[in-house]
Amino acid sequence: MNYSPSQKFWLVLLRIAIGWHFLYEGLAKLVNANWSCVSYLLDSEGFLKNFFINTLAGNPDVLRIVDFMNIWGLILIGIALILGSFERIACLSGIVLLALYYLSHPPFVGLKYAVPSEGSYLVVNKILLELIALAVVYVFPTNREFGLDRFIFGPSKKQTLAKKN
């Protein structure tokens, strides 16, 4: 795409900010030897409550896998977004992870959680906003212009065409 310098700046900044959030969350979980997503899963509500509580949290072997995938998924998605490498895979992976977080704790009327969220939400919360922002980064990729993928795969086709004209 042919973005203006301002559009490029804000899209890259959005990609890096989301990447930093994912990376930091993953590293915070990694360095905490006692961290597990079990309490979060056990507090699930909504139509997928049984899946999160019984299938994921209720089986210690599955829970270990979920903890591992959560930590390393956050870290790898964050690194990819910050570096601008494999951006579309990172965006899709992040969207799936955020969708699971959202579906585990949907901000719907009548649902109560052990740990109240900061602020008051109805349908739209910070998780959903970050998911939508990742979808924007997916639709308007910047990795081939400002990212490691430019050096791995070369500049975007549009950049190459623009230089020829």
C-alpha positions as CSV (number, residue, x, y, z in Angstrom):
1,M,0.0,0.0,0.0
2,N,1.1,3.5,-0.5
3,Y,0.9,5.1,2.9
4,S,1.7,8.7,3.7
5,P,4.6,9.2,6.1
6,S,2.2,10.0,8.9
7,Q,0.2,6.8,8.3
8,K,3.4,4.7,8.2
9,F,4.6,6.3,11.5
10,W,1.3,5.6,13.3
11,L,0.9,2.1,11.9
12,V,4.5,1.1,12.9
13,L,4.0,2.7,16.3
14,L,0.8,0.8,16.8
15,R,2.5,-2.5,15.8
16,I,5.4,-1.9,18.1
17,A,3.2,-0.8,21.1
18,I,1.1,-3.9,20.8
19,G,4.3,-6.0,20.4
20,W,5.7,-4.5,23.6
21,H,2.5,-5.2,25.5
22,F,2.6,-8.9,24.4
23,L,6.3,-9.3,25.1
24,Y,6.1,-7.7,28.5
25,E,3.1,-9.7,29.6
26,G,4.9,-12.9,28.4
27,L,8.1,-12.1,30.2
28,A,6.3,-11.1,33.4
29,K,4.7,-14.5,33.4
30,L,7.9,-16.3,32.5
31,V,9.9,-14.8,35.4
32,N,7.2,-15.5,38.0
33,A,7.8,-19.2,38.9
34,N,4.4,-19.4,40.5
35,W,2.4,-18.0,37.6
36,S,-0.3,-20.2,36.1
37,C,-3.5,-19.2,34.1
38,V,-5.5,-21.6,36.3
39,S,-7.1,-18.9,38.5
40,Y,-8.0,-16.9,35.3
41,L,-9.6,-20.0,33.7
42,L,-11.5,-21.0,36.8
43,D,-13.0,-17.5,36.9
44,S,-14.4,-17.8,33.4
45,E,-18.0,-17.0,32.6
46,G,-20.1,-16.9,29.4
47,F,-21.1,-19.6,27.0
48,L,-17.6,-21.2,26.9
49,K,-17.3,-21.4,30.7
50,N,-17.3,-25.2,30.8
51,F,-14.5,-25.4,28.1
52,F,-12.2,-23.0,30.0
53,I,-12.9,-24.5,33.5
54,N,-13.4,-28.2,32.8
55,T,-11.3,-28.9,29.6
56,L,-8.4,-26.5,30.2
57,A,-8.2,-25.8,33.9
58,G,-9.6,-29.1,35.0
59,N,-6.8,-31.3,33.5
60,P,-3.3,-30.7,34.9
61,D,-1.6,-32.0,31.8
62,V,-3.6,-29.7,29.5
63,L,-3.1,-26.8,32.0
64,R,0.7,-27.2,31.7
65,I,0.5,-27.0,27.9
66,V,-1.8,-24.0,28.1
67,D,0.5,-22.2,30.5
68,F,3.5,-22.9,28.2
69,M,1.7,-21.8,25.1
70,N,0.4,-18.7,26.8
71,I,3.8,-17.5,28.0
72,W,5.7,-18.3,24.8
73,G,2.9,-17.2,22.5
74,L,2.9,-13.8,24.1
75,I,6.7,-13.6,24.0
76,L,7.0,-14.7,20.3
77,I,4.1,-12.6,19.1
78,G,5.6,-9.6,20.9
79,I,9.0,-10.1,19.4
80,A,7.7,-10.6,15.9
81,L,5.6,-7.4,16.1
82,I,8.4,-5.3,17.5
83,L,10.9,-6.5,14.9
84,G,8.4,-6.5,12.0
85,S,9.0,-10.1,11.2
86,F,6.3,-12.5,10.1
87,E,3.9,-9.8,11.1
88,R,0.8,-11.4,9.6
89,I,1.3,-14.7,11.4
90,A,2.0,-12.8,14.6
91,C,-1.2,-10.7,14.1
92,L,-3.4,-13.7,13.5
93,S,-1.9,-15.6,16.5
94,G,-2.4,-12.5,18.7
95,I,-6.0,-12.2,17.5
96,V,-6.7,-15.8,18.4
97,L,-5.1,-15.4,21.8
98,L,-7.0,-12.2,22.6
99,A,-10.2,-13.8,21.3
100,L,-9.7,-16.6,23.9
101,Y,-9.1,-14.1,26.6
102,Y,-12.2,-12.2,25.6
103,L,-14.4,-15.3,25.4
104,S,-13.1,-16.4,28.8
105,H,-14.1,-13.2,30.5
106,P,-16.7,-11.4,28.3
107,P,-17.8,-8.0,29.5
108,F,-21.6,-8.8,29.4
109,V,-24.4,-7.7,31.7
110,G,-25.0,-10.1,34.5
111,L,-21.6,-11.8,34.5
112,K,-19.6,-11.5,37.7
113,Y,-15.9,-12.2,38.2
114,A,-13.8,-12.8,41.3
115,V,-11.4,-10.1,40.3
116,P,-13.2,-7.0,39.0
117,S,-11.7,-5.4,35.9
118,E,-10.5,-1.9,36.1
119,G,-13.2,0.4,34.7
120,S,-16.7,-0.4,33.6
121,Y,-17.2,-2.2,30.4
122,L,-20.2,-3.4,28.3
123,V,-19.2,-5.6,25.3
124,V,-16.2,-3.5,24.4
125,N,-13.2,-3.8,26.7
126,K,-9.4,-3.3,26.4
127,I,-8.9,-6.9,25.2
128,L,-11.4,-6.3,22.3
129,L,-9.8,-3.0,21.5
130,E,-6.3,-4.5,21.2
131,L,-7.8,-7.4,19.1
132,I,-9.3,-4.8,16.7
133,A,-6.0,-2.8,16.7
134,L,-4.2,-6.1,15.7
135,A,-6.7,-6.6,12.9
136,V,-5.8,-3.1,11.6
137,V,-2.1,-4.0,11.7
138,Y,-2.9,-7.2,9.8
139,V,-4.9,-5.3,7.1
140,F,-2.2,-2.6,6.8
141,P,1.1,-4.4,7.2
142,T,4.3,-2.4,7.7
143,N,6.9,-5.2,8.1
144,R,8.2,-5.0,4.5
145,E,8.7,-1.3,4.8
146,F,9.8,-0.9,8.4
147,G,10.8,-4.2,9.8
148,L,13.1,-7.2,9.7
149,D,11.1,-8.7,6.9
150,R,12.4,-6.0,4.6
151,F,15.9,-7.5,5.0
152,I,14.7,-11.1,4.9
153,F,12.2,-10.9,2.0
154,G,13.1,-7.5,0.4
155,P,10.9,-4.4,0.1
156,S,7.2,-4.6,-0.6
157,K,6.2,-5.0,-4.3
158,K,4.6,-1.5,-4.2
159,Q,7.9,0.0,-2.9
160,T,9.8,-1.7,-5.7
161,L,7.3,-0.4,-8.3
162,A,7.4,3.1,-6.9
163,K,11.2,3.2,-7.2
164,K,11.0,2.1,-10.9
165,N,8.6,4.9,-11.7
